């Protein structure tokens, strides 16, 4: 009975949030997002939080990307509330990643998908647990978040060692694409493609690690690699219709990044600057490209207007968008517009559909939403007595 009552309440709150753009809407959307964040966390697999289905099949599998995103989300909640449950979930996810850092047993520490995949439809099949740069970079971010709040000295040393092992393949040019940035994945068939978003997200974590190592040679390698990546991004930036910056998906794969991958680029550059990196790129112009995806208070999956169909938008795009807007303190955009759009993905407490016309519930999609909601709710400007 309680679950049914909660569902009715949340639906009503969504309706209230959708019907008004007045300042009073903040109370509704904040309360809604807080309740939904709790429901999303409560609906995770208690023993294996990053376990669930994905677009590849309907089998329940552990998804390393989901573990990394959940760590970052709950790290942020712990940072602002000191909630023990948040720390324990960070640790649980981190321990799983420590124990499963080379699932394909090839001697390379890194993370990928538990499914076979032909990433570029070129008939080169990457086997399950093949190392993908974006997955490894997201996991590294989660691990470094854990490192920041872990008090046990020995465990901090283990985390630091694991992160270095993840970054090591990228510190020389072994797995670079032709343009000189970390490739999409570590397979020879994938290194022929220049793809910007995985390298950009990794950029921020390379710079971040350079701030915690005392090894001068390693620090130099990390800085050299991150500086090379940002230089390539600077040299290949494009200008959108609002005079903001964006990047194509790649050189061999032209066309702008979709929304979630545009966010990956933006957040990689944001982290690079936050941890001491310098660039000629004006970050406001980088971030504000996000609004090129919006029309009449709706965000779309793709930047070109001819592809503006709301049915294409995936939940992880909305989740990562909420994250990018929240860390940039664009809270009004979330409250006034995205809360209404998110309501179309809602199924029941703690459960959101993949797309508005696809009711599948997927863990990597949910993990992006959990990350976004965490940074919307728990931040220095909006923190309440909620925990």
LOSELUM-45081 format. One record per atom (N, C-alpha, C): residue in one letter; z, y, x. Coordinates in steps of 0.2 Angstrom, whole numbers, padded with zeros to 4 digits, always signed. Layout:
AZYX ...
//
This chain:
X+0000-0006+0004 X+0000+0000+0000 X+0000+0006+0004 X+0004+0006+0010 X+0004+0012+0014 X-0002+0013+0017 X-0006+0008+0019 X-0013+0009+0022 X-0018+0012+0018 X-0017+0010+0011 X-0022+0013+0006 X-0020+0020+0005 X-0013+0022+0005 X-0011+0029+0004 X-0014+0033+0010 X-0013+0030+0016 X-0015+0034+0022 X-0023+0035+0022 X-0027+0030+0019 X-0034+0031+0019 X-0036+0037+0014 X-0032+0037+0008 X-0034+0042+0003 X-0032+0049+0006 X-0026+0049+0010 X-0024+0056+0013 X-0029+0058+0018 X-0032+0054+0022 X-0036+0056+0027 X-0043+0058+0024 X-0045+0054+0019 X-0051+0056+0016 X-0051+0063+0013 X-0045+0064+0010 X-0044+0071+0007 X-0044+0076+0012 X-0041+0075+0018 X-0040+0080+0023 X-0047+0081+0026 X-0052+0076+0026 X-0058+0077+0029 X-0062+0082+0024 X-0061+0080+0017 X-0064+0085+0012 X-0062+0092+0013 X-0055+0093+0014 X-0053+0100+0015 X-0056+0103+0021 X-0056+0099+0026 X-0059+0102+0033 X-0066+0103+0032 X-0070+0100+0028 X-0077+0101+0027 X-0079+0107+0022 X-0074+0108+0018 X-0075+0113+0013 X-0074+0120+0015 X-0071+0122+0020 X-0069+0128+0022 X-0070+0129+0030 X-0072+0136+0032 X-0072+0137+0039 X-0067+0143+0040 X-0062+0144+0036 X-0057+0149+0036 X-0052+0147+0042 X-0048+0151+0044 X-0043+0150+0049 X-0038+0145+0047 X-0037+0144+0040 X-0032+0139+0038 X-0035+0132+0039 X-0041+0131+0041 X-0044+0125+0042 X-0041+0122+0048 X-0038+0126+0053 X-0036+0123+0059 X-0030+0118+0057 X-0026+0120+0052 X-0020+0115+0051 X-0023+0109+0048 X-0028+0109+0044 X-0031+0102+0041 X-0034+0098+0047 X-0038+0101+0051 X-0042+0097+0056 X-0037+0095+0061 X-0032+0099+0063 X-0027+0097+0068 X-0023+0091+0066 X-0021+0091+0060 X-0017+0086+0057 X-0021+0080+0056 X-0027+0081+0054 X-0031+0075+0053 X-0033+0071+0060 X-0035+0075+0065 X-0036+0072+0071 X-0030+0069+0074 X-0024+0072+0074 X-0018+0069+0076 X-0017+0062+0073 X-0018+0062+0066 X-0017+0055+0063 X-0022+0050+0065 X-0028+0053+0065 X-0034+0048+0067 X-0033+0046+0074 X-0031+0050+0079 X-0030+0048+0085 X-0025+0042+0086 X-0019+0043+0082 X-0014+0037+0082 X-0017+0031+0079 X-0021+0032+0073 X-0024+0026+0070 X-0029+0022+0075 X-0033+0026+0079 X-0038+0024+0083 X-0034+0020+0089 X-0029+0022+0091 X-0025+0019+0097 X-0022+0013+0094 X-0019+0013+0088 X-0016+0007+0084 X-0021+0002+0083 X-0027+0003+0082 X-0032-0002+0080 X-0035-0005+0087 X-0033-0003+0092 X-0036-0006+0099 X-0033-0013+0099 X-0036-0018+0103 X-0034-0024+0104 X-0027-0023+0108 X-0022-0026+0106 X-0015-0024+0109 X-0015-0027+0116 X-0018-0033+0118 X-0018-0036+0124 X-0024-0033+0129 X-0030-0032+0126 X-0036-0030+0129 X-0039-0024+0126 X-0036-0018+0127 X-0038-0012+0123 X-0046-0011+0124 X-0049-0012+0129 X-0056-0011+0130 X-0061-0016+0127 X-0058-0021+0123 X-0062-0026+0121 X-0065-0025+0114 X-0071-0027+0113 X-0075-0025+0107 X-0082-0027+0107 X-0086-0025+0102 X-0093-0027+0101 X-0097-0021+0104 X-0103-0022+0105 X-0107-0016+0108 X-0114-0017+0105 X-0119-0013+0107 X-0126-0013+0104 X-0129-0019+0106 X-0127-0022+0111 X-0131-0028+0114 X-0130-0034+0109 X-0124-0035+0107 X-0123-0041+0102 X-0117-0040+0099 X-0115-0044+0094 X-0109-0044+0090 X-0103-0048+0093 X-0103-0050+0100 X-0098-0053+0103 X-0093-0049+0105 X-0086-0051+0104 X-0081-0047+0107 X-0080-0048+0115 X-0081-0043+0118 X-0081-0043+0126 X-0077-0037+0129 X-0074-0038+0135 X-0071-0033+0138 X-0076-0028+0141 X-0076-0022+0139 X-0080-0017+0142 X-0077-0012+0147 X-0079-0012+0153 X-0075-0008+0158 X-0076-0001+0156 X-0081+0002+0154 X-0082+0009+0152 X-0077+0011+0147 X-0075+0007+0142 X-0070+0008+0137 X-0063+0008+0140 X-0062+0004+0145 X-0055+0004+0148 X-0055+0011+0152 X-0060+0013+0156 X-0059+0019+0159 X-0058+0025+0155 X-0062+0025+0149 X-0061+0031+0145 X-0054+0031+0141 X-0052+0025+0140 X-0045+0025+0137 X-0040+0027+0141 X-0041+0026+0148 X-0036+0028+0153 X-0036+0036+0153 X-0042+0039+0153 X-0042+0046+0154 X-0039+0049+0147 X-0040+0046+0142 X-0038+0049+0135 X-0030+0049+0135 X-0027+0043+0137 X-0020+0042+0136 X-0016+0045+0142 X-0020+0046+0148 X-0017+0050+0153 X-0016+0057+0151 X-0021+0060+0147 X-0020+0067+0145 X-0014+0067+0140 X-0014+0062+0136 X-0008+0063+0131 X-0001+0062+0134 X-0001+0058+0139 X+0005+0057+0143 X+0007+0064+0147 X+0002+0067+0150 X+0003+0073+0154 X+0006+0078+0150 X+0004+0078+0143 X+0007+0084+0139 X+0013+0082+0135 X+0014+0075+0134 X+0020+0073+0130 X+0025+0069+0133 X+0023+0066+0139 X+0027+0061+0142 X+0029+0055+0138 X+0024+0054+0133 X+0025+0048+0129 X+0024+0041+0133 X+0029+0037+0133 X+0029+0031+0137 X+0024+0026+0135 X+0022+0026+0128 X+0017+0022+0126 X+0010+0024+0129 X+0009+0030+0130 X+0003+0032+0133 X+0002+0030+0140 X+0008+0031+0144 X+0008+0028+0151 X+0007+0021+0151 X+0010+0017+0147 X+0009+0010+0147 X+0002+0008+0145 X-0001+0011+0141 X-0008+0010+0139 X-0013+0011+0145 X-0012+0017+0149 X-0015+0018+0155 X-0014+0013+0160 X-0008+0011+0161 X-0007+0005+0166 X-0010-0001+0164 X-0010-0003+0157 X-0013-0009+0155 X-0020-0009+0156 X-0023-0004+0155 X-0031-0003+0156 X-0032-0004+0164 X-0028+0000+0167 X-0029+0000+0175 X-0028-0007+0178 X-0023-0010+0176 X-0022-0017+0178 X-0027-0022+0177 X-0030-0021+0171 X-0036-0025+0169 X-0042-0024+0174 X-0043-0017+0175 X-0048-0015+0180 X-0047-0018+0187 X-0041-0017+0189 X-0039-0020+0196 X-0041-0027+0196 X-0039-0031+0191 X-0040-0038+0191 X-0047-0040+0190 X-0052-0036+0188 X-0059-0037+0186 X-0063-0033+0189 X-0062-0031+0196 X-0066-0026+0199 X-0073-0029+0202 X-0074-0035+0202 X-0080-0038+0205 X-0082-0044+0201 X-0083-0043+0194 X-0084-0049+0190 X-0091-0053+0191 X-0095-0050+0194 X-0101-0054+0196 X-0101-0057+0203 X-0095-0057+0206 X-0093-0060+0212 X-0099-0059+0218 X-0101-0053+0218 X-0106-0052+0224 X-0103-0048+0230 X-0096-0047+0230 X-0093-0044+0235 X-0093-0036+0235 X-0096-0034+0230 X-0096-0026+0229 X-0092-0024+0223 X-0087-0020+0224 X-0083-0018+0219 X-0086-0012+0215 X-0086-0013+0209 X-0090-0009+0204 X-0090-0012+0197 X-0092-0008+0192 X-0091-0010+0185 X-0098-0009+0182 X-0099-0013+0177 X-0105-0012+0173 X-0104-0015+0166 X-0109-0018+0163 X-0109-0021+0156 X-0108-0029+0156 X-0105-0031+0151 X-0104-0039+0151 X-0110-0042+0148 X-0116-0039+0148 X-0122-0041+0145 X-0128-0040+0150 X-0132-0045+0149 X-0139-0044+0153 X-0142-0037+0150 X-0146-0034+0154 X-0149-0028+0151 X-0155-0026+0156 X-0161-0025+0153 X-0167-0022+0156 X-0166-0014+0155 X-0163-0011+0160 X-0161-0004+0159 X-0167+0001+0157 X-0173-0001+0161 X-0179+0004+0160 X-0185+0000+0157 X-0184-0005+0154 X-0189-0009+0150 X-0195-0010+0155 X-0193-0012+0161 X-0199-0013+0166 X-0199-0021+0168 X-0195-0025+0164 X-0195-0032+0165 X-0191-0034+0171 X-0186-0030+0173 X-0181-0032+0178 X-0175-0032+0175 X-0172-0038+0174 X-0166-0039+0170 X-0160-0039+0175 X-0155-0035+0173 X-0149-0034+0177 X-0144-0039+0173 X-0141-0044+0177 X-0137-0049+0174 X-0130-0045+0172 X-0126-0049+0168 X-0120-0047+0166 X-0116-0045+0172 X-0112-0039+0171 X-0107-0037+0176 X-0111-0034+0182 X-0117-0032+0182 X-0121-0029+0187 X-0118-0022+0187 X-0117-0019+0193 X-0114-0012+0194 X-0119-0007+0192 X-0116-0003+0187 X-0120+0003+0185 X-0116+0010+0187 X-0120+0015+0190 X-0116+0020+0193 X-0112+0024+0187 X-0115+0025+0181 X-0111+0029+0176 X-0105+0025+0174 X-0105+0019+0174 X-0099+0015+0172 X-0094+0015+0177 X-0096+0014+0183 X-0091+0014+0189 X-0088+0021+0190 X-0092+0027+0189 X-0089+0034+0189 X-0084+0035+0184 X-0086+0033+0178 X-0081+0034+0172 X-0074+0030+0173 X-0075+0024+0176 X-0069+0020+0178 X-0065+0023+0183 X-0069+0026+0189 X-0065+0030+0194 X-0061+0035+0191 X-0064+0039+0187 X-0061+0045+0184 X-0054+0042+0180 X-0055+0037+0177 X-0049+0034+0173 X-0044+0032+0179 X-0046+0029+0184 X-0041+0026+0189 X-0038+0032+0193 X-0042+0037+0194 X-0039+0043+0197 X-0034+0047+0192 X-0035+0047+0186 X-0030+0049+0181 X-0024+0045+0181 X-0024+0039+0182 X-0018+0035+0182 X-0015+0036+0189 X-0018+0037+0194 X-0015+0039+0201 X-0011+0045+0200 X-0014+0050+0196 X-0010+0056+0196 X-0003+0056+0192 X-0002+0051+0188 X+0004+0050+0184 X+0008+0044+0186 X+0006+0040+0191 X+0009+0034+0193 X+0015+0036+0198 X+0021+0034+0197 X+0026+0036+0202 X+0028+0031+0207 X+0025+0025+0206 X+0026+0019+0211 X+0022+0020+0217 X+0025+0021+0223 X+0021+0022+0229 X+0016+0017+0230 X+0018+0011+0230 X+0014+0005+0231 X+0008+0004+0226 X+0010+0006+0220 X+0004+0005+0215 X-0001+0011+0216 X+0002+0017+0218 X-0003+0022+0220 X-0008+0020+0226 X-0005+0017+0230 X-0009+0015+0236 X-0014+0010+0234 X-0012+0005+0229 X-0017+0001+0227 X-0023+0004+0223 X-0021+0009+0219 X-0026+0013+0215 X-0031+0016+0220 X-0028+0020+0225 X-0032+0023+0229 X-0037+0019+0233 X-0034+0013+0235 X-0039+0008+0239 X-0044+0006+0234 X-0043+0004+0228 X-0048+0002+0223 X-0053+0007+0222 X-0051+0013+0221 X-0056+0019+0220 X-0060+0020+0226 X-0058+0019+0232 X-0062+0020+0238 X-0067+0014+0238 X-0065+0008+0236 X-0070+0003+0236 X-0075+0004+0231 X-0074+0007+0226 X-0079+0009+0221 X-0084+0014+0223 X-0081+0019+0227 X-0085+0024+0230 X-0089+0022+0236 X-0087+0017+0239 X-0090+0016+0246 X-0097+0015+0246 X-0100+0011+0241 X-0107+0010+0241 X-0111+0016+0241 X-0108+0021+0238 X-0112+0028+0237 X-0111+0033+0243 X-0108+0031+0248 X-0106+0036+0253 X-0111+0036+0259 X-0116+0032+0259 X-0122+0033+0263 X-0128+0032+0258 X-0134+0031+0261 X-0140+0031+0257 X-0142+0024+0255 X-0138+0019+0255 X-0140+0012+0254 X-0143+0012+0246 X-0139+0015+0242 X-0141+0014+0235 X-0143+0021+0232 X-0147+0025+0236 X-0149+0031+0234 X-0156+0030+0230 X-0158+0035+0226 X-0164+0035+0223 X-0169+0039+0228 X-0175+0039+0227 X-0180+0042+0231 X-0178+0050+0232 X-0175+0053+0228 X-0174+0060+0228 X-0167+0061+0232 X-0164+0056+0233 X-0158+0057+0238 X-0151+0057+0234 X-0151+0055+0228 X-0144+0055+0224 X-0143+0047+0222 X-0136+0046+0221 X-0135+0039+0219 X-0139+0037+0213 X-0141+0031+0214 X-0146+0028+0209 X-0143+0026+0203 X-0146+0024+0198 X-0144+0022+0191 X-0140+0016+0192 X-0142+0012+0196 X-0138+0006+0197 X-0139+0003+0204 X-0136-0002+0206 X-0136-0004+0213 X-0142-0009+0214 X-0146-0011+0209 X-0151-0016+0209 X-0157-0012+0213 X-0161-0016+0217 X-0167-0013+0220 X-0172-0010+0215 X-0173-0014+0209 X-0177-0012+0204 X-0175-0005+0201 X-0169-0004+0201 X-0167+0002+0197 X-0166+0008+0202 X-0166+0007+0209 X-0165+0012+0214 X-0172+0016+0214 X-0177+0014+0211 X-0184+0018+0212 X-0184+0023+0207 X-0179+0024+0202 X-0179+0029+0197 X-0174+0035+0199 X-0176+0041+0199 X-0171+0047+0200 X-0169+0049+0193 X-0162+0047+0192 X-0159+0049+0185 X-0153+0053+0187 X-0153+0059+0184 X-0148+0064+0186 X-0141+0062+0183 X-0140+0060+0177 X-0133+0060+0174 X-0128+0056+0177 X-0130+0050+0179 X-0124+0046+0183 X-0122+0049+0189 X-0127+0051+0193 X-0125+0055+0199 X-0121+0061+0198 X-0123+0065+0193 X-0119+0071+0192 X-0112+0069+0190 X-0111+0064+0186 X-0104+0062+0184 X-0100+0059+0190 X-0103+0055+0194 X-0100+0053+0200 X-0099+0059+0205 X-0103+0064+0205 X-0102+0070+0209 X-0094+0072+0209 X-0092+0073+0203 X-0085+0076+0202 X-0080+0071+0204 X-0081+0065+0204 X-0076+0060+0206 X-0076+0059+0214 X-0082+0060+0217 X-0082+0060+0224 X-0078+0066+0227 X-0079+0072+0224 X-0076+0078+0226 X-0068+0077+0225 X-0066+0074+0219 X-0059+0073+0218 X-0056+0069+0223 X-0059+0064+0225 X-0056+0059+0230 X-0055+0063+0236 X-0060+0067+0238 X-0059+0071+0244 X-0053+0075+0245 X-0050+0076+0239 X-0044+0080+0239 X-0038+0076+0240 X-0038+0070+0240 X-0032+0065+0240 X-0032+0061+0247 X-0037+0061+0250 X-0038+0057+0256 X-0036+0062+0263 X-0032+0059+0267 X-0030+0062+0273 X-0035+0060+0279 X-0040+0055+0278 X-0044+0053+0283 X-0050+0058+0283 X-0050+0062+0289 X-0055+0067+0290 X-0062+0065+0290 X-0064+0059+0293 X-0070+0057+0293 X-0073+0055+0286 X-0068+0052+0282 X-0070+0050+0275 X-0070+0056+0271 X-0066+0061+0272 X-0067+0067+0268 X-0074+0071+0269 X-0076+0070+0276 X-0082+0073+0277 X-0088+0070+0274 X-0087+0063+0274 X-0093+0059+0270 X-0093+0061+0263 X-0087+0061+0260 X-0086+0063+0253 X-0089+0070+0251 X-0088+0074+0255 X-0090+0081+0254 X-0098+0082+0255 X-0100+0078+0260 X-0107+0078+0262 X-0111+0075+0256 X-0109+0070+0253 X-0112+0066+0248 X-0112+0071+0242 X-0106+0074+0240 X-0106+0078+0234 X-0110+0084+0235 X-0110+0087+0241 X-0114+0093+0242 X-0122+0091+0241 X-0124+0085+0244 X-0131+0083+0243 X-0133+0083+0236 X-0128+0080+0232 X-0130+0079+0224 X-0130+0086+0221 X-0126+0090+0222 X-0126+0097+0219 X-0132+0100+0221 X-0134+0100+0227 X-0140+0103+0230 X-0146+0100+0226 X-0147+0094+0225 X-0152+0091+0221 X-0152+0094+0214 X-0146+0094+0211 X-0146+0097+0204 X-0148+0104+0204 X-0146+0108+0209 X-0148+0115+0209 X-0156+0116+0209 X-0159+0111+0213 X-0166+0112+0215 X-0170+0109+0209 X-0167+0106+0204 X-0171+0103+0198 X-0168+0105+0192 X-0165+0110+0191 X-0162+0113+0185 X-0168+0116+0181 X-0167+0116+0175 X-0172+0119+0170 X-0169+0124+0165 X-0172+0128+0162 X-0170+0133+0158 X-0172+0131+0150 X-0167+0131+0146 X-0168+0130+0139 X-0170+0136+0135 X-0171+0136+0129 X-0174+0141+0125 X-0169+0147+0124 X-0162+0146+0126 X-0157+0151+0126 X-0155+0153+0133 X-0159+0151+0138 X-0158+0153+0145 X-0152+0150+0148 X-0150+0144+0145 X-0145+0140+0148 X-0148+0135+0152 X-0144+0131+0157 X-0147+0126+0161 X-0146+0119+0158 X-0151+0115+0160 X-0151+0108+0158 X-0155+0104+0163 X-0155+0098+0162 X-0159+0093+0167 X-0162+0088+0163 X-0168+0086+0165 X-0172+0081+0162 X-0168+0074+0163 X-0169+0069+0160 X-0166+0063+0161 X-0167+0061+0168 X-0173+0062+0170 X-0175+0060+0177 X-0182+0062+0179 X-0184+0060+0185 X-0191+0062+0187 X-0196+0058+0184 X-0195+0051+0185 X-0200+0047+0182 X-0199+0046+0175 X-0193+0048+0172 X-0192+0048+0165 X-0190+0055+0163 X-0196+0058+0161 X-0195+0065+0159 X-0192+0066+0152 X-0191+0072+0150 X-0188+0073+0143 X-0180+0075+0145 X-0178+0080+0141 X-0171+0082+0142 X-0166+0076+0140 X-0160+0076+0144 X-0155+0071+0142 X-0153+0072+0134 X-0151+0066+0131 X-0148+0067+0125 X-0141+0070+0125 X-0138+0070+0120 X-0131+0074+0120 X-0126+0071+0124 X-0125+0064+0124 X-0119+0061+0127 X-0121+0062+0135 X-0127+0061+0137 X-0129+0061+0144 X-0129+0068+0147 X-0131+0073+0142 X-0130+0080+0144 X-0123+0082+0145 X-0118+0079+0141 X-0111+0080+0143 X-0109+0077+0149 X-0111+0071+0151 X-0110+0068+0157 X-0111+0073+0163 X-0117+0076+0163 X-0119+0080+0168 X-0115+0086+0168 X-0113+0089+0163 X-0109+0095+0162 X-0102+0093+0165 X-0099+0088+0163 X-0092+0086+0165 X-0092+0084+0173 X-0098+0081+0175 X-0098+0080+0183 X-0098+0087+0187 X-0102+0092+0184 X-0102+0098+0188 X-0095+0102+0187 X-0092+0101+0181 X-0086+0104+0179 X-0080+0101+0184 X-0080+0095+0185 X-0075+0092+0189 X-0076+0094+0197 X-0083+0094+0199 X-0085+0096+0205 X-0082+0103+0207 X-0082+0107+0203 X-0080+0114+0204 X-0072+0114+0203 X-0069+0110+0199 X-0062+0110+0198 X-0059+0108+0204 X-0062+0103+0208 X-0059+0100+0214 X-0061+0104+0220 X-0064+0110+0219 X-0065+0114+0225 X-0073+0114+0227 X-0077+0111+0224 X-0084+0112+0225 X-0087+0118+0223 X-0092+0120+0227 X-0096+0127+0226 X-0103+0126+0224 X-0106+0130+0220 X-0113+0129+0218 X-0115+0136+0216 X-0122+0136+0216 X-0125+0142+0214 X-0126+0142+0206 X-0124+0137+0203 X-0125+0136+0196 X-0120+0140+0192 X-0121+0144+0188 X-0116+0148+0183 X-0114+0143+0178 X-0107+0141+0178 X-0105+0135+0174 X-0106+0137+0167 X-0105+0143+0165 X-0106+0145+0158 X-0113+0143+0155 X-0118+0144+0160 X-0124+0142+0158 X-0126+0135+0158 X-0122+0131+0162 X-0122+0124+0161 X-0119+0121+0155 X-0113+0124+0153 X-0109+0121+0147 X-0113+0123+0141 X-0116+0129+0141 X-0118+0132+0134 X-0125+0129+0132 X-0128+0125+0136 X-0133+0121+0134 X-0132+0116+0128 X-0125+0114+0128 X-0123+0110+0122 X-0125+0113+0115 X-0125+0120+0115 X-0126+0123+0108 X-0134+0123+0107 X-0138+0120+0112 X-0145+0119+0110 X-0146+0113+0106 X-0141+0109+0105 X-0141+0103+0101 X-0139+0104+0094 X-0137+0111+0092 X-0134+0112+0086 X-0139+0117+0082 X-0139+0115+0075 X-0143+0119+0070 X-0139+0119+0064 X-0137+0125+0061 X-0134+0125+0054 X-0128+0121+0055 X-0124+0122+0060 X-0117+0118+0061 X-0117+0111+0061 X-0123+0108+0063 X-0124+0101+0064 X-0127+0100+0071 X-0123+0095+0075 X-0126+0094+0081 X-0130+0087+0081 X-0135+0088+0085 X-0140+0082+0085 X-0140+0078+0091 X-0143+0073+0091 X-0143+0068+0097 X-0148+0071+0102 X-0153+0074+0101 X-0158+0076+0105 X-0159+0084+0105 X-0161+0086+0111 X-0162+0094+0112 X-0169+0096+0108 X-0175+0093+0109 X-0181+0095+0106 X-0180+0095+0099 X-0182+0101+0095 X-0181+0102+0088 X-0185+0096+0084 X-0190+0094+0087 X-0194+0089+0083 X-0191+0083+0082 X-0185+0082+0086 X-0181+0075+0086 X-0175+0076+0082 X-0174+0082+0078 X-0168+0083+0075 X-0167+0079+0069 X-0164+0073+0069 X-0163+0069+0063 X-0155+0067+0064 X-0151+0069+0059 X-0144+0067+0060 X-0143+0060+0060 X-0147+0056+0057 X-0146+0049+0057 X-0146+0046+0065 X-0149+0049+0069 X-0150+0047+0076 X-0143+0048+0080 X-0139+0052+0078 X-0133+0054+0082 X-0128+0048+0082 X-0126+0047+0088 X-0121+0041+0089 X-0114+0044+0090 X-0109+0039+0088 X-0103+0042+0088 X-0100+0044+0095 X-0103+0041+0100 X-0101+0043+0107 X-0103+0050+0109 X-0109+0052+0106 X-0111+0059+0107 X-0106+0064+0104 X-0104+0062+0098 X-0099+0067+0095 X-0092+0067+0099 X-0090+0061+0101 X-0084+0060+0105 X-0084+0064+0111 X-0090+0063+0115 X-0090+0067+0121 X-0091+0074+0120 X-0094+0076+0115 X-0095+0083+0113 X-0088+0086+0112 X-0084+0083+0108 X-0077+0085+0107 X-0074+0086+0113 X-0074+0081+0118 X-0071+0082+0125 X-0074+0088+0128 X-0080+0089+0129 X-0083+0094+0133 X-0081+0101+0130 X-0081+0102+0123 X-0079+0108+0120 X-0072+0109+0121 X-0068+0104+0120 X-0061+0105+0121 X-0058+0107+0128 X-0061+0104+0133 X-0059+0106+0140 X-0062+0113+0141 X-0067+0115+0138 X-0069+0122+0138 X-0066+0127+0134 X-0061+0124+0130 X-0057+0128+0125 X-0061+0131+0119 X-0067+0127+0118 X-0071+0129+0112 X-0068+0126+0105 X-0062+0127+0104 X-0058+0124+0099 X-0061+0125+0092 X-0063+0132+0091 X-0066+0134+0084 X-0072+0130+0082 X-0076+0128+0087 X-0082+0124+0086 X-0080+0117+0083 X-0075+0114+0086 X-0073+0108+0084 X-0070+0108+0077 X-0066+0113+0076 X-0062+0114+0069 X-0067+0116+0064 X-0072+0120+0065 X-0076+0123+0060 X-0082+0119+0058 X-0084+0115+0063 X-0091+0112+0062 X-0090+0104+0063 X-0087+0102+0069 X-0088+0095+0071 X-0083+0091+0066 X-0078+0094+0064 X-0073+0090+0060 X-0077+0088+0053 X-0081+0092+0051 X-0085+0090+0045 X-0091+0085+0047 X-0094+0085+0052 X-0099+0080+0054 X-0096+0074+0056 X-0090+0074+0059 X-0087+0068+0061 X-0085+0064+0054 X-0083+0067+0049 X-0081+0064+0043 X-0087+0059+0040 X-0093+0060+0042 X-0098+0056+0040 X-0098+0049+0043 X-0095+0049+0049 X-0094+0042+0053 X-0088+0038+0051 X-0084+0041+0046 X-0077+0038+0045 X-0078+0032+0040 X-0075+0027+0042 X-0075+0021+0038 X-0068+0020+0034 X-0063+0019+0038 X-0056+0019+0036 X-0052+0020+0042 X-0045+0021+0041 X-0041+0023+0046 X-0042+0020+0053 X-0044+0024+0058 X-0045+0021+0065 X-0051+0017+0066 X-0056+0018+0061 X-0062+0015+0061 X-0068+0019+0060 X-0073+0020+0064 X-0078+0024+0064 X-0085+0020+0065 X-0090+0022+0061 X-0096+0019+0062 X-0100+0021+0068 X-0105+0017+0070 X-0109+0019+0076 X-0114+0025+0074 X-0117+0025+0069 X-0121+0030+0066 X-0120+0031+0059 X-0122+0037+0056 X-0120+0038+0049 X-0123+0033+0044 X-0129+0029+0047 X-0132+0024+0043 X-0131+0017+0046 X-0126+0016+0050 X-0125+0010+0054 X-0117+0009+0054 X-0115+0004+0050 X-0108+0003+0050 X-0104-0001+0055 X-0108-0003+0060 X-0105-0007+0066 X-0100-0002+0069 X-0094-0006+0071 X-0088-0002+0074 X-0088-0005+0081 X-0089+0000+0086 X-0090-0002+0093 X-0085+0001+0098 X-0083-0003+0102 X-0077+0000+0107 X-0079+0005+0111 X-0085+0005+0114 X-0087+0010+0119 X-0088+0017+0115 X-0091+0016+0109 X-0091+0022+0105 X-0085+0025+0103 X-0080+0021+0101 X-0073+0023+0099 X-0070+0026+0105 X-0070+0023+0111 X-0067+0026+0117 X-0069+0033+0119 X-0075+0034+0118 X-0078+0041+0119 X-0074+0046+0114 X-0074+0044+0107 X-0071+0048+0102 X-0063+0049+0104 X-0060+0044+0106 X-0053+0044+0108 X-0052+0049+0113 X-0056+0049+0118 X-0056+0054+0124 X-0056+0061+0121 X-0061+0062+0117 X-0062+0069+0114 X-0057+0071+0110 X-0054+0067+0106 X-0048+0069+0101 X-0042+0070+0106 X-0041+0066+0111 X-0035+0067+0115 X-0035+0075+0118 X-0041+0077+0121 X-0041+0083+0124 X-0042+0089+0119 X-0044+0087+0112 X-0043+0092+0107 X-0036+0093+0105 X-0032+0088+0104 X-0025+0088+0102 X-0020+0090+0107 X-0021+0087+0113 X-0016+0088+0118 X-0018+0092+0124 X-0017+0099+0123 X-0019+0103+0129 X-0014+0109+0128 X-0014+0113+0134 X-0008+0118+0135 X-0009+0124+0129 X-0015+0125+0126 X-0016+0130+0122 X-0014+0128+0114 X-0014+0121+0113 X-0013+0119+0106 X-0008+0114+0106 X-0004+0112+0111 X+0001+0107+0111 X+0006+0108+0106 X+0008+0103+0102 X+0013+0104+0097 X+0019+0099+0099 X+0023+0098+0094 X+0029+0093+0095 X+0027+0086+0094 X+0020+0085+0092 X+0018+0079+0091 X+0018+0075+0098 X+0019+0068+0097 X+0019+0064+0104 X+0015+0058+0103 
//
